[in-house]
């Protein structure tokens, strides 16, 4: 079973071909992150134009890498949500057109669910029941999978996602976009106990909230330079010393990581899964990986960093399992992008 996967939900235009859900035959990613870095975040209109320019070359590159032709492809899978509407439309329309022109079955894939399936591209393969912590710029969720397509959403963020909070705090500190790796780099020389920052308390023990932490970090930075709360986040960086930036970054990162680690441990103890999977862009964080390694009495499954961020391989892998387990196909004449799609 060979499936072409297409991913355009944010600022990466990506495609891949995966065989039988776990064998990656070719993968190509065209990122516009350097352009968005100039603006401190993703600009949807710029991302959509980049997808238009890159979608065909990326797909052609995957076929070139894999040395396959359309006659070798059994199905097409595409992310249809959640994500930015402009980007999703490019991928969905490309996949619909190809499915019709090449007479291939089409599978609609949830972007968040696909992040989990990046881990099925790494051996040993995850075993069920499977607990997944999904952490990215747009999503923070804990999900227990009893089997393929049989899962329960335990909890999710009520406001900012973890990666989004990293990006916003990075802006407060004057660090470049994307925030995750730059917060981590700055925090290396900081004191994680320099500032006491709050953890959100929620009714559902598996829900997340990072908005309060983000605001508290802003207030801490304002207080550190002796400014009142009317000073904007764009004015702060020039007033903060390198030492203050490092201490604030380290203190923020400590609380953010402790939050997701403690909830993952609690879920592990309650549901006793055979496998724990960390998925999404923030899964590439070495600090998060180290904290979980120290706290969980089980080997944790991680995809390599290039498969943690958005990619076509995870979409193709999930598409393979949809095809192999005879999940419903999508109508190539009517499939629509759904920006706010839920698991």
C-alpha positions, 0 to 999 in steps of 0.5 A: 500500500503506497500513499501520497500525502499532502500537507499545507496547513501552515507555512510548510508545503510538504508531500511524501510517499509512505508504504504500508504506514511505516516505510518512508519512500520519499519526502519533500518540504518547502518552508516559508519560515524565513519569510515569516520570521521577518514579521515575527509570525506566520502571515496567512496570505504569504503562506498561501502564496508560498503554497501555490508556488511550491505544491507542484515542485514538492510533489514532483520531488517526492516522485523523483526521490522514490523513483515511482510513477502514478501507476505505483500509487494506491491512494492520496491523503491530504490534510483538510484541517485544522489550520490556516484556511488559505493554506488548507485550500491549496492542499485540498484542491491539489489533492482533489484534482490529482485524485480525479485526474489519476483516478485514485481514492482520496483520504481526508486527514486530521492534521493533529491526528497525523502528528501522532502517526509520524511515530509509526515511521520509526521502529519499533512501532508504537503499541496500543493502548497508546498515550499521546501528548501532542504539542505544537504551535497550535495544539496541546492535547492528551489523547489515549488511543485504544487502537487505530481510529479508536481514541479518547481526547483526555484534555486540551488547551483552553486558550494558547497552545504550548508552542504559541506561548513560546512564540509570544514570550519570545516576542516579549524578550525580543527573540526571533521567530520561531520562539521554541528553539530560541527560548531554549537556547536563551534559557541555557544560560539562565536561572530557572528559579529566578522568577516564580511563575504560575501554573494554571489550575483547571477542573479537568486535570488533563486540560491545559492553559498557557495564557496566564503563564504568558501574561505572568511572564510579560508582567515579570519582564515589565517589573524587571525593568522597573516599568509599569504595565502600560509598556508594550511587549514591543518596547521591552526587549531594548530595556532587558539585559541579556541576563534578565532575558536568560532568567525569564526564558529559563523560568518560563520554560521550566513551568511550561515543561513541568505543566505538560510533563506532570499531566502526562505522568498522571495520564500514564498512571491512570491509563497504563498504556503500552506506549507513550508518544510525544508528537508535534513540533514541540516534541523536538524540544530536548528539554521536554524529552529529558524531563519526560525521560527522568519522570516516566518509567517507560521508553518514549517514542519520538519521531526524528526532529524533521518528522515532528514539525509539519510534514507530508510523511505523517499525512501519508502514514495515517492515509495508509492506515485509513486505506488498509483498515478500509476507512471511508474515502472522501469525495474528490468533488466535494471535500472542503477544508475545515480550519477549526476541525477537531479530533 
